[in-house]
Amino acid sequence: MKSLERRSKDILFILAESKEPITTKFIGDKLNVSSRTITRQMPEIENYLNIHGFKFTKKPGYGIIVEGNLEEKNRLKQLLHNEKIQKRYSPQERQLFILIELLKNKEPIKIYRFKSDLNVTEGTISLDLDKIEDILAKYEVKLVRRPGLGVYIDGTEANLRKLIVNLIYENNLQNDVLDILGDIVQKKNNNSIAFKTKNKLLNMIDKNTIRKVEKIVSEFERNINLDLNDSQYVALTVHLALVVERIKNGDEIHMEEKYLNNIKNNEEYVYAKELSYEIENNFNINMPEDEIGYITMHLLGSKKYFDQQRNDWDNFFIDNYRIIKTAKAMIRFIQNESKLNLMQDEKILINLTIHLEPAIKRIIMGMEIRNPLLGEIKENYPYIFKLSKKASSIIEKEFNIKVPDTEVGYIALHIGGALERNKNYTFNIVVVCPSGIGASGLLSTKISNEFLNIEVIDTVSAIDINNIDLGRCDFIVSTVPINIKNMGWVLVNPLLLEEDKKNIKNLMNKIPLDKSEKNYEITNNISFRDKLIKDINYSKAIMQVLDNYKYYDKIYLDNYENLINKITKIYTNNNSSYNQLKKDILHRESLGQLILEESSTIIIHCRTETVDELQLGIIKILTPLIINKKNVEVEVVVILLAPSNIESEYIEIMSYITQSIFKSKPIKTMTEKEIYQTLNNILEDFYFNIKTKRR
């Protein structure tokens, strides 16, 4: 009888432990799977119990149970203890297993052998071979399938070695190499396919060979005063150990004659010959010239700088001017994309230039670049990786080469470090608009999204600008002209147009990245009583917004004037108030309309004496309303009104609503209930954040 699956064995143990009927849901909860998954296993469960003479009962409405006394249940447990578990391997484990077997064998292997070893169907093996074919194609190695004969791989020795070494690094076996060098390899009692497969991969290079090669490399490094870091040291050791094994196996590598002749002109070739001589003596093998050429490439690739005095580099020589020019172009590109001022960061230019010199040289020479951090970089820093990949096209155009993702990953580390250093300098700004309740909040959000190193520390109205402490900020962004001395400020459109972004960036570039002369410490000497007052004001403001919220759906409006008249009628109850509110709204509108084309929304807002509490309203227009000379279509109107004289906490709440409400899905697509729930969530988040900051 075939062995049990692991899950079936676990289910049987649970049944053996149970004295009463149990449901498939109960079992699923125990095993952290669905009841449907348990149901799918039941045929195997029933078959096993029938074969071994157990009575299995299903009780509708109660569950399932294995009948029998304590002795019978113990017999089942003992059987399960002795039961072998049917192995199930992941596709990745199977594919690595097959790939290693193909690399180790020069003769074709029949599919039946893989089917038997891995306990899967021939169709599954065929699908695995399709995946392996894709992997091999990256290394220009072919997978050959011959019906009746079997499967084998065909490729040049250089490409096959490249594949083997990459498999070692992709499976983190460089750490096992270090263990071998330190003689700390332990015999592990592990029968998993992953463990066995990785051992097979590592065993393609004999452990004793690795140890002997490492001693040769260590002495060689000391004799010629070669300074290798850990990764370079392991890479050279693995390369030489693999060379030994492949030569023993009769596999020789070949290098194009023009490259070999170029390489021979370097002193590193002399060192490589000395190293090869030691390898030959220790392993009793002959090292061909082509092998010495590849060893030379390793030594050249580990050098940090090019020798500018050397004049025999031919195609390989790269002068410093081209490197620095390329590095500067990349930094300038990243700066334009990220809106961060990287050109002032001297460290990034130095670091990137030093890195690019040997990196470009390795690419030109066709040397493999490995990056064990690539997956982590792509997953955790996708934005930086994407930027670095775009910037790498500058290298490709300058040197007519293709920059692999592994190298892009290393460039991303340098770029990421520069972005992080630049972000650590955060420009603190104050945003100003006529009322402080509408445009400032929206503008703050747009600035924060556009500039990673700007923090909006306050949003205020133009009339209140002289009442706040500007010593805490680097500059001011305003939607209206202001009269401020001894402080840089920039006038922008509330929608933050491209020209506005450039003006902000220009102002940032003029500000030295040194806060030592500015007093940025915010002293928090507020009394307990004042804290209570602020909390009360926040609470009152939130209650006012919720209590005074108004929603109107499918309102017919045929022009902009009727819209203003409609809003004015909603929020006033006499002619005097009507005229004043209309005047206040039109005055604010004259300073610049706030229309969000992407969401077909217009924000009508102002501070006015005609209301004594905060007001928030939403109007959905029946048919799109055409507004201003640009013929912009508006479908939603957001109304924000606040009293003329009001505490700062009230203004802060209205500004926060403006920032947040447009971060969710467009209002025009939301129902009345969804809009009100969104408003509640925004206010609750605000209140929670305030409370958290006070702790």
FIDRENPA-70499 format. One record per residue (C-alpha): x negated, y, z negated. Coordinates in steps of 0.25 Angstrom, whole numbers, plus 5000, padded with zeros to 4 digits. Each point is the difference from the previous one (the first is absolute). Layout:
XYZ
...
***
This chain:
500050005000
499550145003
499650094988
500950104994
499950155003
499650084988
501450074999
500749875000
499149954989
500350124991
501549985002
500049864996
499250044987
501150104997
501149895002
499249904992
500050104988
501550035001
501049934992
501250075006
500450035015
499350135005
500250085012
499150035012
500050154995
499549964987
498949925006
499750115010
499950104989
499049914993
499149995013
500250145004
500749965013
501450015006
501149894997
500149985015
498549965000
500349904989
501249955008
499049985012
499149914992
501249914994
499949895012
498649974996
500350004985
501249905002
499149915009
498950004989
501049974989
500749895008
498749935004
499649994985
501349964995
500550124993
501550045001
500250145005
501450074997
500650135006
501150064991
500750115008
500250124991
498949954990
498849975008
499049885002
499449904991
499149875000
500849904991
499349914990
499549994986
498750064994
499249885005
500550025014
499750155000
498649974995
499849895011
500350115010
499050104994
498949895000
500349975015
499950155003
498750014992
499449895009
500650065013
499050065010
500550145005
500150025015
499050115004
500650125008
499050095006
500250155004
499950035015
498750084997
499449884992
500349905011
499450105011
498850024992
499849854998
500249975015
499150115004
498849954991
500249865006
499950055014
498850084997
499349884993
500349905011
499450015014
500949895005
501550025003
500949974988
501449935002
501250084995
500549874993
498850014990
500450144996
501549954999
499549894991
499150094991
501050114998
501249914999
500850095010
500749985014
499350015013
500850125003
499550074988
498549975004
500350055014
500550134994
498850014991
499149985012
500750125007
499650094988
498649955000
499950035015
500450144997
498950014989
498949945010
500450095011
499550124991
498649945001
500149965015
500149854996
500949915007
500949894994
500149885010
501149904999
499949875008
501249915000
499549864996
498650054996
500350104989
499650154997
498750074999
499450145001
499150065010
499150124998
498650065000
499249974988
499950154997
501650014999
500149874993
499050054989
500850134999
501249924998
499449924989
499450114992
501350085001
500849894995
499049994988
500250154997
501550005002
500249894990
499150074990
499049895000
498850104999
500349994985
499849855001
498750035007
499550094988
500449894991
499249905008
498850104999
500250014985
500149854998
501350014993
500949925009
500949914992
500749875004
501450045000
501149904999
500950065010
500749925011
500850115007
499850015015
499650154998
498849954991
499649895009
500150085013
499150114994
499049904995
500049945014
499750145006
498950034990
499449865002
499850035015
498850064993
499349914991
499850064986
498649964999
499750075013
500650124994
499250004988
498749975008
500350115010
500350104988
498649984994
499450035014
500850125001
499750054986
498549985002
500150065014
500750134995
499050024989
498849985009
500450105010
500750104990
501449985007
501150064992
501349925002
501350024993
500849884994
500949995013
498850015009
499249904992
501149905000
500350025015
498549985004
500049874992
501349955005
499550035015
498749934998
500649884993
501049995011
498950015010
499349884994
501249915000
500450045014
498649975005
499949874993
501449965007
499350045014
500850135001
499250115006
500350155002
499750085012
499850165001
500050085012
498550025005
500150155001
500550014985
498949904996
498950085007
500550134993
500049944987
498649945001
499550145000
500450034986
499149974988
501349924994
499749905011
498749974994
500649994986
501149915006
498949915006
499349994986
501449964994
500249905011
498649934998
500449984985
501349945004
499349915010
499049954990
501149974989
501049935008
499149945011
500750065012
499750095012
500550145000
500350055014
499750145004
501550035002
500249964985
498950094996
500750115008
501249994992
499350004987
499350135005
501450065002
500449964985
498750084995
500350125009
501450004996
499650014985
499250125002
500650134995
499450105010
499450005014
498650035002
500050135007
498549995004
500249875008
500250035015
500249855005
501449994995
500650015015
501549974999
500049984985
499450144996
501050104994
499550144996
500550074988
500650115008
501049915006
500349934987
500350134992
500850065012
500949875000
500150014985
500450145000
501049985011
500649894992
500150084987
500650125008
501149905006
500349944986
500150154994
501050045011
500949874998
500050004985
500050164998
498949984990
498850095000
498949895002
499050095008
499650064986
499649874995
498649985003
500049864994
500949945010
499150055012
498749944993
500749874996
500749985014
498750035008
499249904992
501049895001
500350025015
498549995004
499849854997
501549975003
500050055014
498649935003
500649874995
501250025009
499150035012
499249884998
501349914999
499749964985
501249954992
500550104990
500849934988
500850084990
500649914989
500850124995
500750025013
501349944996
500150084987
499650135007
501149985011
501149964989
499750104990
499550125008
500849995013
500050155003
498550024998
499749875008
500950065012
499350134999
498649945000
500449915012
500450135008
498750074996
499249875004
500550035015
499050124999
498849904998
500649915011
500050125010
498650054996
499349865000
500949925010
500249894990
501249944993
500150024985
500649874993
501050014989
498949954990
499250125003
501250095000
500249954986
498650054995
500350135006
501350014993
499349984987
499150135003
501250075005
500949964988
498950044990
500050145007
501550014999
500049964986
498950114996
500850105008
501349964994
499350024986
500050145003
501450045000
500550145004
501050054990
501050095007
501350074997
501150015010
500850125002
501450035007
501050114998
500949924990
499149894995
501249905002
500049955014
498850035010
499049984989
500449864996
500149955014
498750075004
499349944988
500449865005
499550035014
498650054995
499849884990
500349915011
499150075010
498850034991
499549894991
499150094992
501150114997
500850004987
501250094999
499950044985
501250105001
501150055009
500550144997
500850125006
499450125006
500650094989
499449914989
498649995006
499450104991
500549934987
499249875002
498649974997
499249995013
498749974993
500449855001
500150005016
499050015011
500950075010
501550035003
500949955011
501250105003
501150005009
500150164998
499050115000
499550024985
499150114994
498949924992
498650044998
498849924997
500749875004
500049945014
501449975006
500549965014
501450035006
500749885006
501349955006
500849924990
500049895010
498550005000
499650015015
498749965006
499550145000
500350004985
499249884997
498850065007
500150134992
500149924987
498849915005
499250135003
500350064986
499549874994
498750005007
499750144995
500249954985
498749954994
500249854995
499650054986
501050024989
498950034989
500350155001
501549984999
500849974988
500849885003
500349954986
501450024998
500250024985
501349954994
500250084988
501550005002
500749984987
501049894996
501150105000
499750055014
499949855005
501449984995
500550125007
499449955013
500649864998
501450074998
499850085012
499649885009
501249934994
501050115002
499550025015
500249855003
501450014994
500350125008
499649945013
500849874998
501250084995
500050105011
499749915011
500950015012
500249915012
500850035013
500149915012
500450025014
500250154999
500250075013
499150125003
499850075013
498950094997
498950054990
500950124995
501149914997
499149914992
499550114992
501450054997
500449854996
498949994990
500350144994
501549964999
499649874993
499250074989
500850134997
501450044996
500150155003
499650105010
498950064992
499349874998
500349965014
499350125006
498849994991
499749855002
500150025015
499050114999
499149924991
500049885010
499850085012
498950084994
499349874997
500349945014
499450135006
498649964994
500149875007
501049895003
499649864994
500549905010
499549855000
500149965015
499649854997
501249994990
501050105007
500150074987
500050154996
499750054986
500850124995
499450054987
499850134992
500050054986
501350094997
500750074989
501349945005
499849874994
499649974985
499649855002
499249925010
500849965012
499849885009
500949975012
500049915013
500850035012
500149905011
500450075013
501049935009
499350045013
498550045001
499950154998
499050075009
499250104992
498950115005
499450025013
499349875000
501449935001
499749914988
501149914997
500549994985
500849894995
499850024985
499950124991
499350004986
500450124991
499150044988
500450124992
499550054987
500250124991
499150125002
499549994986
499749864995
498949934992
498949935008
500549864996
501250025009
499250045012
499149894998
501249905001
500650065012
498650005007
499849854996
501449975006
499550075013
498749925001
500749864997
501350005007
499350005013
499149884997
501149915000
500849965013
500750115007
501250064993
500849995013
500049855000
500449994985
501349984994
500650104989
499749894990
498649985005
499750154999
500550024986
499249874996
498750065007
500250134992
500249924987
498749925003
499250135003
500450074987
499849884992
498649985006
499750154997
500549994985
499249874998
498750065006
500150124991
500249924988
498849915004
499150125001
500450054986
499549874994
***
